Amino acid sequence: MMIDRNNILIHEFMGLEVEVTKSTCRNLIGKRGRVVDETKNTIEIERNGETKIVPKRSNTFRFYLPSGGSVDVEGRLIEHRPEDRPKRLMRHVRKVG
């Protein structure tokens, strides 16, 4: 399944280009690079050989999609381990729907 605006929350972010667009920490706003690792609480961004670990909860991320375009995602929505995110989000959708 191709990553798009409608299903990005259930996909892994490894390899995607990302930018921090909003943050409680001003130093993180505008940080951009490729996602090289992800945990339950953090995203690790690499650019020009330097890595930065960014907490998910207090940030909004703009993910650049492989097919073009981008989508903004609030970190609190993706604060799960990457392998658990599809199960948790699909369960939430079933309860709401």
N, C-alpha and C positions, 0 to 999 in steps of 0.2 A: 504494500500500500504506500503510495507516494505521500510525503509530508505536505500538508497544506494548512490553510488558516483554520479549517474546521476540525482537524484531528491532531494538531501539534501537541496538545497536552498529553496524549497517550504515547507519543514517540520518544525515543532517546534523542538527546541533543548533541551527542558526540559528533564532532566534525562540522557542526553548523557554525556559521558566523553569528556573533552575538554582540550586542552593545547594551550597556547599562544606561537607561534613559531617565530613571528617577531613583533616588536613593536618599536615605537618611544621612548618609555619609557623602558630603560634597565631593570628596576626592575620587569617588567611584564613578560619578556621572561622566559619561563619555568614554569610559573604558570599553575597548572593543578588541575582539580577536576571535579565535576559533576555540570552541569548547573542546578541551582535551580530557576532562574528567568531570564526573558529577557524583555527588553523594546525596544523602537525604536532605542535608541542609545547605550544601554549597555547590557552586559551579566554578570549575577551574578554567580560566581563559588564558590562552597563549597568543602572544603577538611578538614577532621579531625575537624569538628565543627566550622571552621573559614570560613567566606565568604569574597570574594573580588569582587568588582564591577569593571568591565573592559570595557572601551569604545570600541565600534565596529570599528569606523572609522580608527583609527591609528594602528590597529593590524591585524595580520593574525592568524587564529585559526586552529588547527588540531582537527577535530572531529573524535572520535573513534566510528565506526559503530557497532551496535548490532550484526551484522552477521560476524564481524571480519574486519580487515583492517581499514584504516583511509582515510580522505580526508581533504586537506587544503583549507580554504575559506578565502578570503580577506574580512575584516570587512565591507568595503564600499559597498560590494555586498549585504550584509544582513542588511543594515541600514534602516530597515522598522519595523513597529510593527509586531510581529509574525503573527497576524491574517490578516494583509494586504499583507504580503510577497507573498503568492501564487497568488493573483490577480494581483499585480504589475508585478511580474516576468513573468507570463503567457501573460500579455498584451505586455510586451517588446519582448517576443519570437515571438508573432504573427506579430509585426511590423517589426522585423528583417527578419523573415522567409518569 
